[in-house]
Structures are given as C-alpha cells and as structure tokens.
Amino acid sequence: LKRSIELNPNFPESYSLLAFIGLVRNEDVDGSIGQIQKALQLSPGDEDYILTLAQLYTLKAEFDKARALAEGVQRGAAEQGI
C-alpha cells in the first residue's frame, strides 16, 4: 500500500485501506488517523472514510469526536442502511 501511495498519491483508497489495517490490528492509531484524513482530503464527505475515522477515535477513547462524526454521517446518509 505504501508503494501504491508512492506511485499514485491521489488515490484515496490506498490511504483508506492502510488506515483500516491499522484499525483492525489496533496498531499505529495516530498514523491511521492521518491516513484516513488524507483519504478524506482527496474524497471529501465519503461516508465510509468518516466512519473509519470515527472508529479510530473510539480506539483512542476520544468518544466525543467519534460520536460527532458518526451522528453527522447518520443525519446526512445517502443510504438508509448507513
């Protein structure tokens, strides 16, 4: 994934997947937050990216930030299932 980012730094999915791996493994949470924030810069408003960021904040016990993000997605969700 890091090589993919080197080759195409404007592809948000690479950043998102790298952040998701950090989330699942509960490793380098701060780095993962930076990665998902970069994905959001490249693809603003992406609900999946925002929810990943909320989950990462939950791992850091920053529940107010996580809740605000999740509630924002819920209010403006394009899909009912979100």
N, C-alpha and C positions, 0 to 999 in steps of 0.2 A: 504494500500500500504506500509506503514511503517513496518507493521508486515511481509508482504511478503518479504521486503528487509532484515529484520532480519533473516527470515528463509532461504532465498537464495540470498545472497548479490552479486551473479554473474549473475543475470538475468536482463539484461538491460531494458526490457520492463517496469518493475516496476518503475525504475528511470524515464524513459521517460514519463510514464503516470502521475506520480507525478509532473513532470515539466510542462506537458501540462495543468494540472489542475491549476497550478499557472499562466500560460499564459492566460487561458480563464478567470480566476477570477481576473487577474491583481493584484495578491497578492504575496508577498514574491518573487519578481522577482529575486533577487540575489540568494536566496535559490534554485529557479527553474533553474537558470543558472548552479549552482553547480550540481544539479540532472542530467540535460541533459549532462553535461560534463562527469559525471560518466558513463552514458549510452554510450557515445562515446568512453570512455576508454575501455569499455567492448565489444563494437561493432564498431570499427573504420571505418569511411567512410560511415556510414549509412546516406543516403541522407535525410530521414525523420527527424532524430535527428539533423542533421546540420541545416535544415530549421527551426526546432523548436527553436534552439539556435539563429538563425537569427531573428526570430520573437521576442524573449525575448530581444535581444539587441535593437530592434526597440522600445519596450516599455520603455527602458531606454534612448531613444534618442541617442543611440550610432550607428548612421546610417552608418558610415564608416565600422565598424565591420560587421554589418548586411549585407550591400551590398557586401562586400568581400566574405562572406560565401555563400550568395545566388548566386553570379556570379560563384563562384567555383563549386557549385552544377550544375548550368546550363551548364557550359563548359564540365563537365565530366559525365553528367547524363546518366545512363544506359537506361532509358526510355525517349522517345521523349516528353511525357507529362510533365515531370519534368521541 
